[in-house]
């Protein structure tokens, strides 16, 4: 029983990172209307910035989190201004090719400038843990989950309790109608895309503490974020939370109870995408 509860706890803690990455992607899809295949590369940028702050400045990666978030928000806003805005009315294939090419560019720049080796971050709390009865929570995992919950709470508060959030939801529902009532649609798009990239970078900071930084570190997280928004429904930020928890718990259960589960866990999100699409196909047919 203790093993089962520990497994569920580990899955829940992991779901915080997934929700953070997927919420950013859902924001880009739901508000801006673009599927950002470079989303994982913005996570990678955040991870490397946190590593650089630790390696060269001696700053705890978590303390660099606000600076990383603001900096990558700026990078995302600039990316929108320079490239994304010009393909919003283009065919979806053109949009996907642009973001896919941007992802390849960023990944190869990282390989060229930093090499392909993984970079790890050492913190004083790396080996710390919190014990609750027979259950044990790794200190970094607990901190990462707590920060993810706070940031997701701030995101949802912004979306549902502020003028900017109402503008974003209005634009997501009807772009032309939002323009007619005076909402600055282009400004909303810029902010939404910048926030999307900033959330990915924040997740990257947490990933650098929990795992490592590398040019390809964002790929798996981006794939899982796509799986989550497919399960939740494109642009459905509320559904993203539940889908993230389901994915995190499923992976943890597979790792613990399936022989060779460590290798199979990364296939869970593919199975979840497949299952979701099959179920939706049957519902439409019915």
DRENDO-1510 file (C-alpha; in Angstrom, 1 decimal, always signed):
<recs>
REC; n; res; u; v; w
REC; 1; UNK; +0.0; +0.0; +0.0 .
REC; 2; UNK; +2.8; +2.4; +0.9 .
REC; 3; UNK; +4.4; +1.7; -2.5 .
REC; 4; UNK; +1.2; +2.5; -4.3 .
REC; 5; UNK; +0.7; +5.7; -2.4 .
REC; 6; UNK; +4.3; +6.7; -3.0 .
REC; 7; UNK; +3.8; +6.0; -6.7 .
REC; 8; UNK; +0.7; +8.2; -6.9 .
REC; 9; UNK; +2.5; +11.0; -5.0 .
REC; 10; UNK; +5.5; +10.8; -7.4 .
REC; 11; UNK; +3.1; +11.0; -10.4 .
REC; 12; UNK; +1.2; +14.0; -8.9 .
REC; 13; UNK; +4.5; +15.9; -8.3 .
REC; 14; UNK; +5.6; +15.2; -11.9 .
REC; 15; UNK; +2.2; +16.5; -13.2 .
REC; 16; UNK; +3.0; +20.0; -12.0 .
REC; 17; UNK; +5.8; +20.4; -14.6 .
REC; 18; UNK; +3.7; +18.9; -17.3 .
REC; 19; UNK; +0.8; +21.3; -16.5 .
REC; 20; UNK; +3.2; +24.3; -16.6 .
REC; 21; UNK; +4.5; +23.3; -20.1 .
REC; 22; UNK; +1.2; +22.3; -21.5 .
REC; 23; UNK; -0.6; +25.5; -20.2 .
REC; 24; UNK; +1.9; +27.6; -22.1 .
REC; 25; UNK; +1.3; +25.6; -25.3 .
REC; 26; UNK; -2.5; +25.7; -24.8 .
REC; 27; UNK; -2.3; +29.5; -24.4 .
REC; 28; UNK; -0.5; +29.8; -27.8 .
REC; 29; UNK; -3.0; +27.4; -29.4 .
REC; 30; UNK; -6.2; +28.8; -27.8 .
REC; 31; UNK; -5.5; +32.5; -27.9 .
REC; 32; UNK; -3.1; +33.1; -30.7 .
REC; 33; UNK; -4.3; +30.2; -32.8 .
REC; 34; UNK; -0.9; +28.8; -33.6 .
REC; 35; UNK; +0.6; +25.4; -32.9 .
REC; 36; UNK; +4.1; +26.3; -31.7 .
REC; 37; UNK; +6.4; +23.4; -32.5 .
REC; 38; UNK; +9.3; +25.4; -31.0 .
REC; 39; UNK; +7.7; +25.4; -27.5 .
REC; 40; UNK; +10.2; +22.9; -26.2 .
REC; 41; UNK; +13.1; +25.0; -27.4 .
REC; 42; UNK; +11.9; +27.9; -25.2 .
REC; 43; UNK; +12.0; +25.4; -22.3 .
REC; 44; UNK; +15.5; +24.6; -23.3 .
REC; 45; UNK; +16.5; +28.3; -23.2 .
REC; 46; UNK; +15.1; +28.6; -19.7 .
REC; 47; UNK; +17.1; +25.5; -18.6 .
REC; 48; UNK; +20.3; +26.9; -20.0 .
REC; 49; UNK; +19.8; +30.3; -18.5 .
REC; 50; UNK; +19.3; +28.7; -15.1 .
REC; 51; UNK; +22.4; +26.6; -15.5 .
REC; 52; UNK; +24.4; +29.7; -16.6 .
REC; 53; UNK; +23.2; +31.7; -13.6 .
REC; 54; UNK; +24.4; +28.8; -11.3 .
REC; 55; UNK; +27.6; +28.0; -13.1 .
REC; 56; UNK; +28.9; +31.5; -13.8 .
REC; 57; UNK; +27.3; +33.7; -11.2 .
REC; 58; UNK; +26.8; +31.3; -8.4 .
REC; 59; UNK; +23.1; +32.1; -8.2 .
REC; 60; UNK; +20.6; +29.5; -7.2 .
REC; 61; UNK; +18.6; +28.5; -10.3 .
REC; 62; UNK; +15.3; +29.1; -8.5 .
REC; 63; UNK; +16.3; +32.7; -7.7 .
REC; 64; UNK; +17.0; +33.3; -11.3 .
REC; 65; UNK; +13.5; +32.3; -12.2 .
REC; 66; UNK; +11.9; +35.8; -12.4 .
REC; 67; UNK; +14.7; +37.1; -14.6 .
REC; 68; UNK; +14.5; +34.1; -16.9 .
REC; 69; UNK; +10.7; +34.4; -17.1 .
REC; 70; UNK; +10.9; +38.1; -18.1 .
REC; 71; UNK; +13.8; +37.6; -20.5 .
REC; 72; UNK; +12.1; +34.7; -22.3 .
REC; 73; UNK; +8.8; +36.6; -22.3 .
REC; 74; UNK; +10.7; +39.3; -24.2 .
REC; 75; UNK; +12.2; +36.7; -26.6 .
REC; 76; UNK; +8.8; +35.3; -27.2 .
REC; 77; UNK; +7.3; +38.7; -27.8 .
REC; 78; UNK; +10.1; +39.5; -30.3 .
REC; 79; UNK; +9.5; +36.2; -32.0 .
REC; 80; UNK; +5.8; +37.0; -32.4 .
REC; 81; UNK; +6.6; +40.5; -33.7 .
REC; 82; UNK; +9.2; +39.4; -36.2 .
REC; 83; UNK; +7.7; +36.1; -37.5 .
REC; 84; UNK; +4.5; +34.7; -36.0 .
REC; 85; UNK; +2.2; +37.6; -36.7 .
REC; 86; UNK; +3.0; +37.4; -40.4 .
REC; 87; UNK; +1.6; +33.9; -40.7 .
REC; 88; UNK; -1.5; +34.1; -38.5 .
REC; 89; UNK; -3.8; +34.3; -41.5 .
REC; 90; UNK; -1.7; +31.9; -43.6 .
REC; 91; UNK; -2.6; +28.2; -44.1 .
REC; 92; UNK; -2.0; +26.1; -41.0 .
REC; 93; UNK; +0.8; +24.2; -42.8 .
REC; 94; UNK; +2.7; +27.4; -43.3 .
REC; 95; UNK; +2.4; +28.2; -39.6 .
REC; 96; UNK; +3.6; +24.7; -38.5 .
REC; 97; UNK; +6.5; +24.8; -40.9 .
REC; 98; UNK; +7.6; +28.2; -39.5 .
REC; 99; UNK; +7.5; +27.1; -35.9 .
REC; 100; UNK; +9.1; +23.8; -36.7 .
REC; 101; UNK; +11.9; +25.6; -38.5 .
REC; 102; UNK; +12.3; +28.0; -35.6 .
REC; 103; UNK; +12.6; +25.0; -33.2 .
REC; 104; UNK; +15.3; +23.5; -35.4 .
REC; 105; UNK; +17.1; +26.8; -35.6 .
REC; 106; UNK; +17.1; +27.3; -31.8 .
REC; 107; UNK; +18.2; +23.7; -31.1 .
REC; 108; UNK; +21.1; +23.9; -33.5 .
REC; 109; UNK; +22.2; +27.3; -32.2 .
REC; 110; UNK; +22.4; +25.7; -28.7 .
REC; 111; UNK; +24.3; +22.7; -30.1 .
REC; 112; UNK; +26.8; +25.0; -31.9 .
REC; 113; UNK; +27.3; +27.4; -29.0 .
REC; 114; UNK; +27.1; +25.0; -26.0 .
REC; 115; UNK; +27.7; +21.6; -27.4 .
REC; 116; UNK; +25.6; +18.5; -27.0 .
REC; 117; UNK; +26.6; +17.5; -23.5 .
REC; 118; UNK; +24.1; +17.7; -20.7 .
REC; 119; UNK; +24.8; +20.4; -18.0 .
REC; 120; UNK; +23.7; +19.7; -14.4 .
REC; 121; UNK; +23.0; +22.1; -11.6 .
REC; 122; UNK; +24.0; +21.5; -8.0 .
REC; 123; UNK; +22.0; +23.1; -5.2 .
REC; 124; UNK; +22.2; +22.8; -1.4 .
REC; 125; UNK; +18.8; +21.1; -1.3 .
REC; 126; UNK; +19.5; +18.6; -4.1 .
REC; 127; UNK; +19.5; +15.6; -1.8 .
REC; 128; UNK; +16.9; +16.9; +0.7 .
REC; 129; UNK; +13.6; +15.2; +1.3 .
REC; 130; UNK; +10.4; +15.6; +3.2 .
REC; 131; UNK; +9.0; +12.6; +5.1 .
REC; 132; UNK; +5.2; +12.3; +5.7 .
REC; 133; UNK; +4.8; +9.0; +7.6 .
REC; 134; UNK; +6.1; +6.3; +5.3 .
REC; 135; UNK; +6.0; +8.6; +2.2 .
REC; 136; UNK; +9.0; +10.5; +1.1 .
REC; 137; UNK; +9.1; +13.6; -1.1 .
REC; 138; UNK; +12.3; +14.9; -2.7 .
REC; 139; UNK; +13.0; +18.5; -1.8 .
REC; 140; UNK; +13.5; +19.7; -5.3 .
REC; 141; UNK; +10.4; +17.9; -6.5 .
REC; 142; UNK; +8.3; +19.5; -3.7 .
REC; 143; UNK; +9.7; +23.0; -4.5 .
REC; 144; UNK; +9.1; +22.5; -8.2 .
REC; 145; UNK; +5.5; +21.4; -7.7 .
REC; 146; UNK; +4.8; +24.2; -5.3 .
REC; 147; UNK; +6.1; +26.8; -7.7 .
REC; 148; UNK; +4.2; +25.2; -10.5 .
REC; 149; UNK; +0.9; +25.4; -8.5 .
REC; 150; UNK; +1.6; +29.1; -7.6 .
REC; 151; UNK; +2.3; +30.0; -11.2 .
REC; 152; UNK; -0.7; +28.1; -12.6 .
REC; 153; UNK; -2.9; +29.8; -10.0 .
REC; 154; UNK; -1.5; +33.2; -11.1 .
REC; 155; UNK; -2.2; +32.3; -14.8 .
REC; 156; UNK; -5.8; +31.2; -14.1 .
REC; 157; UNK; -6.4; +34.3; -11.9 .
REC; 158; UNK; -5.1; +36.5; -14.8 .
REC; 159; UNK; -7.3; +34.8; -17.3 .
REC; 160; UNK; -10.5; +34.9; -15.3 .
REC; 161; UNK; -10.2; +37.9; -13.0 .
REC; 162; UNK; -8.4; +40.6; -14.9 .
REC; 163; UNK; -9.1; +42.8; -17.9 .
REC; 164; UNK; -6.2; +41.3; -19.9 .
REC; 165; UNK; -7.6; +37.8; -19.2 .
REC; 166; UNK; -11.1; +38.7; -20.4 .
REC; 167; UNK; -9.5; +40.2; -23.5 .
REC; 168; UNK; -7.6; +37.0; -24.1 .
REC; 169; UNK; -10.7; +34.9; -23.7 .
REC; 170; UNK; -12.7; +37.2; -26.0 .
REC; 171; UNK; -10.0; +37.0; -28.7 .
REC; 172; UNK; -9.8; +33.3; -28.4 .
REC; 173; UNK; -13.6; +33.0; -28.9 .
REC; 174; UNK; -14.0; +35.4; -31.7 .
REC; 175; UNK; -11.1; +37.4; -33.1 .
REC; 176; UNK; -13.3; +39.6; -35.4 .
REC; 177; UNK; -15.8; +40.3; -32.7 .
REC; 178; UNK; -13.1; +41.3; -30.3 .
REC; 179; UNK; -11.7; +43.8; -32.9 .
REC; 180; UNK; -15.2; +45.3; -33.4 .
REC; 181; UNK; -15.5; +46.1; -29.7 .
REC; 182; UNK; -12.1; +47.8; -29.5 .
REC; 183; UNK; -9.9; +45.1; -28.1 .
REC; 184; UNK; -6.3; +45.5; -29.3 .
REC; 185; UNK; -6.0; +42.0; -30.8 .
REC; 186; UNK; -2.4; +42.3; -32.0 .
REC; 187; UNK; -1.3; +43.4; -28.5 .
REC; 188; UNK; -3.2; +40.5; -26.9 .
REC; 189; UNK; -1.6; +38.1; -29.3 .
REC; 190; UNK; +1.9; +39.4; -28.5 .
REC; 191; UNK; +1.3; +39.2; -24.7 .
REC; 192; UNK; -0.2; +35.7; -24.9 .
REC; 193; UNK; +2.6; +34.3; -27.0 .
REC; 194; UNK; +5.2; +36.0; -24.7 .
REC; 195; UNK; +3.5; +34.5; -21.7 .
REC; 196; UNK; +3.4; +31.1; -23.4 .
REC; 197; UNK; +7.2; +31.2; -24.0 .
REC; 198; UNK; +7.8; +32.5; -20.5 .
REC; 199; UNK; +5.9; +29.6; -18.9 .
REC; 200; UNK; +8.0; +27.1; -21.0 .
REC; 201; UNK; +11.1; +28.9; -19.8 .
REC; 202; UNK; +10.0; +28.7; -16.1 .
REC; 203; UNK; +9.4; +25.0; -16.6 .
REC; 204; UNK; +12.9; +24.8; -18.0 .
REC; 205; UNK; +14.4; +26.3; -14.9 .
REC; 206; UNK; +12.6; +23.7; -12.8 .
REC; 207; UNK; +13.8; +20.9; -15.2 .
REC; 208; UNK; +17.4; +22.1; -14.9 .
REC; 209; UNK; +17.2; +21.5; -11.1 .
REC; 210; UNK; +15.3; +18.2; -11.4 .
REC; 211; UNK; +17.1; +16.8; -14.4 .
REC; 212; UNK; +19.6; +18.7; -16.5 .
REC; 213; UNK; +20.0; +21.3; -19.3 .
REC; 214; UNK; +20.7; +20.2; -22.9 .
REC; 215; UNK; +19.9; +21.3; -26.4 .
REC; 216; UNK; +17.3; +18.5; -26.7 .
REC; 217; UNK; +15.8; +18.6; -23.1 .
REC; 218; UNK; +12.7; +20.3; -24.3 .
REC; 219; UNK; +11.7; +17.7; -26.9 .
REC; 220; UNK; +10.1; +15.1; -24.6 .
REC; 221; UNK; +8.3; +17.7; -22.6 .
REC; 222; UNK; +7.0; +19.4; -25.7 .
REC; 223; UNK; +5.7; +16.0; -27.0 .
REC; 224; UNK; +4.0; +15.4; -23.7 .
REC; 225; UNK; +2.5; +18.9; -23.7 .
REC; 226; UNK; +1.0; +18.1; -27.2 .
REC; 227; UNK; -0.4; +14.9; -25.8 .
REC; 228; UNK; -2.0; +16.8; -22.9 .
REC; 229; UNK; -3.7; +19.4; -25.0 .
REC; 230; UNK; -5.0; +16.7; -27.4 .
REC; 231; UNK; -6.5; +15.0; -24.4 .
REC; 232; UNK; -7.8; +18.2; -22.9 .
REC; 233; UNK; -9.0; +19.7; -26.2 .
REC; 234; UNK; -7.2; +22.5; -28.0 .
REC; 235; UNK; -7.0; +25.6; -26.0 .
REC; 236; UNK; -8.8; +24.1; -23.0 .
REC; 237; UNK; -6.7; +25.3; -20.1 .
REC; 238; UNK; -8.9; +23.8; -17.4 .
REC; 239; UNK; -8.7; +20.4; -19.1 .
REC; 240; UNK; -5.0; +20.7; -19.2 .
REC; 241; UNK; -4.7; +20.4; -15.4 .
REC; 242; UNK; -6.7; +17.1; -15.3 .
REC; 243; UNK; -4.9; +15.7; -18.4 .
REC; 244; UNK; -1.5; +16.6; -16.8 .
REC; 245; UNK; -2.4; +14.7; -13.6 .
REC; 246; UNK; -3.6; +11.7; -15.6 .
REC; 247; UNK; -0.4; +11.6; -17.6 .
REC; 248; UNK; +1.8; +12.0; -14.5 .
REC; 249; UNK; +0.0; +9.3; -12.6 .
REC; 250; UNK; -0.1; +6.9; -15.6 .
REC; 251; UNK; +3.7; +7.3; -16.1 .
REC; 252; UNK; +4.4; +6.7; -12.4 .
REC; 253; UNK; +2.2; +3.6; -12.3 .
REC; 254; UNK; +3.9; +2.2; -15.4 .
REC; 255; UNK; +7.4; +2.8; -14.1 .
REC; 256; UNK; +6.5; +1.1; -10.8 .
REC; 257; UNK; +4.4; -1.9; -11.8 .
REC; 258; UNK; +5.3; -2.7; -15.4 .
REC; 259; UNK; +8.5; -4.8; -15.9 .
REC; 260; UNK; +11.0; -2.6; -17.6 .
REC; 261; UNK; +8.6; +0.3; -16.9 .
REC; 262; UNK; +11.3; +2.9; -17.1 .
REC; 263; UNK; +11.5; +2.4; -20.8 .
REC; 264; UNK; +7.8; +2.1; -21.4 .
REC; 265; UNK; +6.8; +5.2; -19.4 .
REC; 266; UNK; +7.8; +7.5; -22.3 .
REC; 267; UNK; +5.4; +5.6; -24.5 .
REC; 268; UNK; +2.4; +6.4; -22.3 .
REC; 269; UNK; +1.6; +9.7; -23.8 .
REC; 270; UNK; +1.5; +8.2; -27.3 .
REC; 271; UNK; -1.0; +5.6; -26.0 .
REC; 272; UNK; -3.0; +8.4; -24.4 .
REC; 273; UNK; -3.1; +10.4; -27.7 .
REC; 274; UNK; -4.2; +7.2; -29.6 .
REC; 275; UNK; -6.9; +6.4; -27.0 .
REC; 276; UNK; -8.3; +9.9; -27.0 .
REC; 277; UNK; -8.5; +10.1; -30.8 .
REC; 278; UNK; -10.2; +6.7; -31.0 .
REC; 279; UNK; -12.8; +7.6; -28.3 .
REC; 280; UNK; -13.5; +10.9; -30.0 .
REC; 281; UNK; -13.9; +9.2; -33.4 .
REC; 282; UNK; -16.4; +6.8; -31.9 .
REC; 283; UNK; -18.4; +9.6; -30.3 .
REC; 284; UNK; -18.6; +11.5; -33.6 .
REC; 285; UNK; -19.6; +8.4; -35.4 .
REC; 286; UNK; -22.4; +7.8; -32.9 .
</recs>
